[in-house]
Amino acid sequence: MAASILWADDEIDLLKPHVLFLEQKGYRVTTVNNGLDAVDAAGKEEFDIIFLDENMPGLSGLETLTRVKATNPRTPVIMITKSEEESIMEEAIGSKISDYLIKPVNPNQILLALKKHLEGSRLVSEKTTSSYQQQFGRLSMRLGDRLGTKDWMQLYDELVRWELDLSGNPDQGMTEILRSQWAEANDLFSRFVEKNYVDWVNNKGNDVPMQSHQIFKNKVAPLIDEKQGPLFLVLIDNLRLDQWRMIEPIVSDLFKVEDQGLFYSILPTATQYARNALFAGMMPGDIEKRFPGKWLSEDAEGSKNAHEEEFMLEQLKRLGKGVKSSYHKITNLAAGKKLVETVGNLMDNPFNAIVYNFVDMLSHARTEMEIIRELAEDEAAYRSITMSWFRHSPLLDILKAIAEKGGRVVITTDHGTVRVTQPSKVIGDRNTNTNLRYKHGRNLTYEAKDVLVIKDPGQAFLPKTNVSSSFIFAKKDLYFVYPNNYNHFVNFYRNTFQHGGISLEEMLVPVIHLKPR
């Protein structure tokens, strides 16, 4: 069906060649020569788009725009004018026009504006699909190469960008192809980690990536400088790269991105391990030795992250950065709002750390609450909820306050999360931990092909509760299920977001350095 255009201009007769050009292109054009007739026509028929002359006698273009928008708020309006005055442009843009053209306009300008606003989504979708089709073979060939740690980071970043570009694409076939390629990448990445992880944490070889326990020393401490003003470390628990890409444009309105990249979360990719390692600057096994009684075992009662501030202060001193600092953990809305009110008081501190727990709570709530499952059905919905939360969160207000006062920020996380789809049977004793992506205990029985096994936790600098305890980590998108009541738990946990194991989404996590604009 031909798209319908309403064109209002007091010199419409002079634009007859333009109208004929558009009709030859298949558009249906209705013309009027004043604002009142434009309002009347828009009230009788719903047009696909409206061209509106800004300088008409009687009812002006801006007045016509206001009346048209009152009855047709979703119809795109393109303002056409001879004036280049900035105030008129600003007023028109503030009145929610879709585009702004300066006379004289040529037919191709008009055609481009039409395609942009009437066919833009389709054209972008088709171009994205075509581009991914062209890149599919190249990505497949790369997966067949011997990839190193940096190669995997680059490949993951590219897959995330394609995921975001194809999200919502009506061509579901392309989305399925991408998910298949993603699954292949996670399978190969899991094998890569299985082969190299113990060497990485022991700093062996020539391809050791930056890991959780090194990120503070390498990416945070060098930026702590009293002369450059306060630095804020904002750790958003459980933040995946795709979620960061969604909120990045909002943050970029406040800050300039000085540097951003990825690092490798240690195993288990769980808060107790990865976040304690980040704040302590050492692996969990070393934390247990260095801080007697401060590391709680899997089956112990109480918070497993109660001593992060102590770990952080000790690391600051160890790195020669024993400056005035603060530590804040935000676990609910009230605590976030309270920090918004007091963030100004922190500007005298050379360093401040803020841990924000919402994203992690969202992933757990999605597992436990049916309504959250429906709202975050897949990765796209999960990202959408994250962005919606961020737009209206105290965290954004905190970042605004920091930017206004000239503070610098490092945003990072402890680990990511993966949507699990395939069950893997496991058997353990009553003291085995409950996490679905890793198990720690004695006499574990499991499917060997599904896991990375660490029989001697000391090799991976993990706490060892007894001589026969071991760790197993689920690969790609697997999740552990006990044989008892197997089918119930398979269905209950399938398609939930979990962390603790080995996947691109869990292990490769972002770190970003920001300066205020």
C-alpha positions in Angstrom: 0.0 0.0 0.0 1.3 3.4 -1.0 2.5 5.7 1.9 0.4 8.8 2.3 1.9 12.3 2.6 0.3 15.6 3.6 2.3 18.6 2.3 1.4 22.0 3.6 3.1 25.0 2.0 1.7 28.4 0.9 3.8 28.1 -2.3 2.6 24.5 -3.0 2.0 25.3 -6.7 5.7 26.0 -7.1 6.5 22.5 -5.6 4.4 20.7 -8.2 7.5 19.0 -9.8 8.5 17.6 -6.4 4.9 16.3 -5.9 5.0 14.6 -9.3 8.4 13.1 -8.5 7.1 11.5 -5.3 3.9 10.2 -7.0 6.1 8.6 -9.7 8.0 6.9 -6.8 4.7 5.4 -5.6 3.7 7.8 -2.8 0.2 9.3 -2.5 0.5 13.1 -1.9 -2.2 15.4 -0.5 -1.4 19.1 -0.8 -2.8 22.2 1.1 -1.6 25.8 1.1 -2.2 26.9 4.7 -2.1 25.7 8.2 -5.8 25.6 8.9 -6.4 23.3 5.9 -3.4 21.1 7.1 -5.0 20.7 10.6 -8.4 19.9 9.0 -6.9 17.3 6.6 -4.9 15.7 9.4 -8.0 15.5 11.5 -9.9 13.6 8.7 -7.2 11.2 7.6 -4.2 9.6 9.3 -1.2 10.3 7.1 2.0 8.4 7.2 4.1 11.6 7.3 3.6 15.4 7.1 5.7 18.0 5.4 5.1 21.4 7.0 6.3 24.8 5.8 7.4 26.9 8.8 6.6 30.3 7.3 2.9 30.3 6.2 0.5 33.3 6.5 -2.3 32.9 9.1 -1.5 29.9 11.1 2.3 29.6 11.2 4.1 26.3 10.8 4.9 26.0 14.5 1.3 26.7 15.5 0.1 24.2 12.9 2.6 21.7 14.3 1.2 22.0 17.8 -2.4 21.4 16.6 -1.4 18.5 14.4 0.6 16.8 17.2 -2.4 17.2 19.6 -4.5 14.9 17.4 -1.7 12.9 15.6 1.1 12.5 18.2 2.8 9.6 16.4 2.8 11.0 12.9 6.3 12.1 11.9 6.4 15.8 10.9 9.2 17.3 8.8 9.6 21.0 9.0 10.6 22.9 5.8 11.7 26.5 6.0 13.8 29.2 4.4 15.0 30.4 7.8 18.3 29.3 9.3 17.7 31.1 12.6 18.9 28.9 15.5 15.9 29.9 17.7 13.4 28.7 15.1 15.3 25.4 14.8 15.4 24.9 18.5 11.7 25.7 18.9 10.8 23.3 16.1 12.9 20.5 17.6 11.5 21.1 21.0 8.0 20.7 19.5 9.0 17.1 18.5 9.5 17.4 14.8 11.1 14.4 13.2 13.4 16.3 10.8 14.3 19.8 9.6 15.0 20.8 6.0 16.2 24.2 4.6 14.7 25.6 1.4 15.3 25.2 -1.4 14.9 21.5 -1.2 15.5 19.1 -4.1 13.5 15.9 -4.8 16.3 13.6 -3.6 16.4 15.4 -0.2 12.7 14.8 0.1 13.0 11.1 -0.9 15.9 10.6 1.6 13.8 12.0 4.4 10.9 9.8 3.5 13.0 6.6 3.4 14.7 7.6 6.7 11.4 8.0 8.6 9.1 5.6 6.8 11.4 2.8 5.8 14.4 3.4 8.1 13.8 0.4 10.4 13.3 -1.9 7.4 16.4 -0.6 5.6 18.5 -0.9 8.7 17.3 -4.4 9.4 18.0 -5.5 5.8 21.4 -3.9 5.8 22.3 -5.5 9.2 21.1 -8.9 8.0 23.1 -8.5 4.8 26.2 -7.4 6.7 26.0 -10.3 9.2 25.5 -12.8 6.3 28.7 -11.5 4.8 30.6 -11.7 8.1 29.2 -15.1 9.1 31.8 -17.0 7.1 34.6 -14.9 8.4 33.5 -15.5 12.0 33.2 -19.2 11.4 36.8 -19.3 10.1 38.0 -17.3 13.1 36.4 -19.9 15.4 38.5 -22.5 13.6 41.7 -20.7 14.3 43.9 -21.2 17.4 42.6 -18.2 19.4 44.5 -16.6 22.3 43.1 -14.7 25.2 43.0 -11.3 23.4 41.5 -13.0 20.3 38.6 -14.3 22.4 37.9 -10.9 23.9 37.8 -9.4 20.4 35.5 -12.2 19.1 33.2 -11.9 22.1 33.0 -8.1 21.6 32.0 -8.6 18.0 29.4 -11.2 18.8 27.9 -8.9 21.3 27.7 -6.1 18.8 26.0 -8.4 16.3 23.6 -9.6 19.1 22.6 -6.0 19.7 22.3 -5.1 16.0 20.1 -8.1 15.2 18.0 -7.9 18.3 14.4 -7.3 17.3 15.2 -8.1 13.7 12.1 -9.5 12.0 14.3 -12.0 10.2 14.3 -14.6 13.0 16.4 -16.9 10.8 19.4 -14.6 11.1 18.9 -14.5 14.9 18.9 -18.3 15.1 22.0 -18.5 13.0 23.8 -16.0 15.4 22.6 -18.0 18.4 24.0 -21.2 16.8 27.3 -19.5 16.1 27.3 -18.1 19.7 26.8 -21.7 21.0 29.7 -22.9 18.9 31.9 -20.1 20.3 31.0 -20.9 23.9 31.8 -24.6 23.4 35.2 -23.7 22.0 35.8 -21.1 24.6 35.0 -23.6 27.4 37.6 -26.0 26.0 40.1 -23.1 25.8 39.6 -22.2 29.4 39.7 -25.9 30.5 43.0 -26.3 28.8 44.6 -23.1 30.1 43.0 -21.9 33.3 45.3 -23.5 35.9 48.3 -22.0 34.0 46.7 -18.6 34.0 46.2 -18.4 37.7 49.7 -19.7 38.2 51.1 -17.0 35.8 52.6 -19.6 33.5 53.0 -19.2 29.7 53.1 -16.2 27.4 49.3 -15.7 27.1 48.1 -14.9 30.6 45.1 -12.6 30.6 44.3 -9.9 33.2 42.1 -11.5 35.8 39.9 -10.4 38.7 42.6 -10.3 41.3 44.8 -8.1 39.1 42.2 -5.6 37.9 42.4 -3.2 40.9 46.2 -3.0 40.7 46.3 -2.5 36.9 43.2 -0.5 36.2 42.2 1.3 39.4 45.2 2.1 41.6 47.2 3.9 38.9 44.3 6.4 38.5 44.2 7.3 42.3 45.9 10.7 42.4 44.9 13.5 44.8 46.0 16.1 42.3 43.6 14.9 39.7 40.6 14.9 41.9 38.4 12.1 43.3 38.2 8.7 41.6 35.1 6.5 42.1 35.2 2.8 41.5 31.6 1.8 40.7 31.2 -2.0 40.6 27.8 -3.1 39.3 27.5 -6.7 40.4 26.8 -9.2 37.6 27.0 -6.8 34.7 27.4 -8.4 31.3 29.1 -6.7 28.3 25.8 -6.4 26.4 24.2 -4.7 29.4 27.0 -2.2 29.5 26.6 -1.5 25.8 22.9 -0.7 26.5 23.6 1.8 29.2 26.8 3.2 27.6 25.0 5.9 25.6 23.3 7.2 28.8 26.6 7.3 30.7 28.4 8.9 27.7 26.1 12.0 28.0 27.8 12.6 31.4 31.4 11.3 30.8 33.9 10.8 28.1 35.1 7.2 27.8 38.9 7.4 28.2 39.5 3.6 28.0 37.4 0.5 28.0 38.1 -3.2 27.6 37.6 -6.6 29.0 39.2 -8.8 31.6 38.8 -12.5 32.7 36.8 -13.2 35.8 38.3 -16.0 37.9 36.5 -19.2 38.6 34.0 -19.6 40.1 32.4 -16.7 38.4 30.5 -15.9 41.6 30.4 -13.0 43.9 32.0 -14.7 46.9 35.1 -15.6 44.8 35.4 -13.0 42.0 34.5 -9.9 43.9 36.6 -10.7 47.0 39.5 -11.4 44.7 39.0 -8.0 43.0 39.0 -6.1 46.3 41.7 -8.1 48.0 44.0 -8.2 45.0 44.6 -11.9 45.5 43.1 -15.3 44.8 40.6 -16.8 47.2 43.0 -19.4 48.6 45.5 -16.6 49.4 42.7 -14.5 51.0 41.9 -17.4 53.3 45.5 -17.5 54.4 46.1 -13.7 54.7 42.9 -13.0 56.6 42.2 -15.8 59.0 38.6 -16.2 59.8 37.5 -13.7 57.2 36.9 -16.2 54.4 33.7 -18.2 54.9 33.3 -21.6 53.5 30.4 -22.5 51.2 28.3 -24.1 53.9 29.0 -21.4 56.6 26.3 -19.1 57.7 26.5 -15.3 57.1 27.5 -13.0 54.3 30.4 -14.2 52.1 31.3 -10.6 51.2 31.2 -8.9 54.6 34.9 -7.9 54.6 35.4 -6.3 51.2 36.2 -2.9 52.6 38.9 -4.4 54.9 40.4 -6.2 51.9 40.3 -3.0 49.8 42.0 -0.9 52.4 44.7 -3.5 52.9 45.3 -3.6 49.1 45.4 0.2 48.9 48.2 0.3 51.5 50.0 -2.6 49.8 50.0 -0.6 46.5 51.2 2.6 48.2 47.7 4.2 47.8 46.8 4.6 51.5 44.7 7.7 50.9 41.5 8.8 52.5 38.8 6.6 51.0 35.3 5.3 51.5 33.3 2.1 50.7 29.6 1.8 50.1 27.5 -1.3 49.3 24.0 -0.5 47.8 21.6 -3.4 48.1 18.2 -1.5 48.1 16.5 1.6 46.8 16.7 3.4 50.1 20.5 3.0 50.4 20.9 4.2 46.8 18.8 7.4 47.5 20.8 8.0 50.7 24.0 7.9 48.8 22.7 10.4 46.2 22.1 12.9 49.1 25.6 12.4 50.5 27.8 11.9 47.4 28.9 15.5 47.6 30.6 14.8 50.9 32.8 12.2 49.2 34.4 14.6 46.8 37.2 15.3 49.3 38.3 11.7 49.2 40.9 10.8 46.6 39.2 7.4 46.3 35.7 6.0 46.8 34.3 2.5 46.0 30.6 1.9 45.4 29.2 -1.6 45.0 25.7 -1.7 43.4 23.9 -5.0 43.6 20.7 -4.5 41.5 21.7 -6.5 38.4 22.7 -9.5 40.5 19.4 -9.3 42.4 17.6 -9.1 39.1 19.1 -12.4 37.8 18.2 -14.2 41.1 14.7 -12.7 41.1 14.2 -13.9 37.5 14.9 -17.5 38.7 12.6 -17.3 41.7 9.7 -15.1 40.6 7.4 -16.0 37.7 6.5 -12.4 36.8 10.2 -11.5 36.4 10.7 -14.5 34.2 8.0 -13.2 31.9 9.5 -9.7 31.9 13.0 -11.0 31.2 12.2 -13.9 28.9 15.4 -13.8 26.9 18.6 -11.8 26.6 17.0 -8.9 24.8 14.3 -8.5 27.5 17.0 -8.9 30.2 18.9 -6.0 28.6 15.8 -3.9 28.3 14.9 -4.3 32.0 18.5 -3.4 33.0 18.4 -0.3 30.9 15.0 0.7 32.2 16.2 0.2 35.8 19.3 2.2 35.1 17.4 5.2 33.6 15.4 5.6 36.8 17.9 4.4 39.4 19.7 6.3 42.1 22.9 5.0 40.5 22.4 7.3 37.5 21.7 10.2 39.9 25.0 9.3 41.7 26.9 9.3 38.4 25.3 12.7 37.5 26.4 14.2 40.8 30.0 12.8 40.3 30.1 14.2 36.8 28.8 17.7 37.9 31.5 17.9 40.5 34.3 16.8 38.2 34.9 13.3 39.6 36.4 10.5 37.6 34.9 7.0 37.4 35.9 3.4 36.8 32.9 1.2 36.0 33.4 -2.6 36.2 31.9 -5.8 37.6 32.9 -9.0 39.2 31.4 -11.5 36.7 28.6 -11.9 34.2 25.8 -14.3 33.8 24.6 -16.8 31.2 21.1 -18.1 30.2 21.2 -21.8 30.8 19.4 -24.3 28.6 20.9 -27.8 29.0 20.8 -29.8 32.2 23.8 -31.9 33.3 23.3 -34.6 36.0 25.5 -34.3 39.2 25.5 -36.2 42.5 27.1 -34.8 45.7 26.8 -35.2 49.4 24.7 -33.1 51.7 27.5 -30.5 52.2 27.8 -29.8 48.4 27.0 -26.2 47.6 23.7 -25.3 45.8 25.0 -23.2 42.9 23.8 -24.4 39.5 27.1 -23.6 37.6 29.7 -24.9 39.9 29.9 -27.5 42.7 32.4 -27.8 45.5 32.4 -30.9 47.7 33.5 -34.5 48.2 32.8 -37.5 46.1 31.2 -35.6 43.2 29.8 -37.6 40.4 29.3 -35.8 37.1 29.3 -36.0 33.3 33.0 -35.5 32.5 32.5 -33.9 29.1 30.3 -31.2 30.7 32.7 -29.8 33.2 36.1 -28.5 34.0 37.4 -30.4 37.1 39.8 -29.0 39.6 40.6 -32.0 41.8 43.2 -30.1 43.8 41.7 -26.7 44.6 45.1 -25.5 45.7 46.3 -25.6 42.0 43.7 -22.9 41.2 44.3 -21.0 44.5 40.8 -22.0 45.8 40.0 -22.8 49.4 40.3 -26.4 50.3 37.9 -27.5 53.1 39.2 -31.1 53.3 41.6 -33.4 51.5 39.0 -35.0 49.2 37.1 -31.8 48.2 37.2 -30.7 44.5 35.5 -28.2 42.3 33.6 -28.7 39.0 32.6 -25.9 36.7 29.8 -26.2 34.1 30.7 -25.3 30.6 28.8 -23.1 28.0 25.1 -23.1 28.9 24.8 -26.2 31.0 23.3 -26.3 34.6 23.7 -28.9 37.3 20.6 -30.9 38.3 20.4 -33.7 40.9 18.8 -37.0 39.9 16.1 -36.6 42.6 13.0 -34.9 41.2 15.1 -34.4 38.0 12.4 -33.3 35.6 10.9 -30.7 37.9 14.2 -28.9 38.4 15.2 -29.2 34.8 12.0 -27.3 33.8 12.2 -24.9 36.7 15.8 -23.7 36.0 15.9 -24.0 32.2 16.3 -20.5 30.5 17.2 -18.8 33.8 20.3 -16.6 34.1 23.0 -18.2 36.3 26.7 -17.6 37.0 29.6 -19.5 38.5 30.7 -21.5 35.5 32.6 -21.1 32.2 31.1 -19.1 29.3 32.0 -16.0 27.4 29.1 -14.1 29.1 30.3 -15.0 32.6 34.1 -14.8 32.3 34.7 -11.8 29.9 33.6 -8.7 31.7 34.0 -5.0 31.1 36.1 -2.3 32.8 35.7 1.3 31.7 37.5 4.5 32.7 35.4 7.7 32.5 36.2 11.4 32.7 33.5 14.1 33.1 32.6 16.1 30.0 
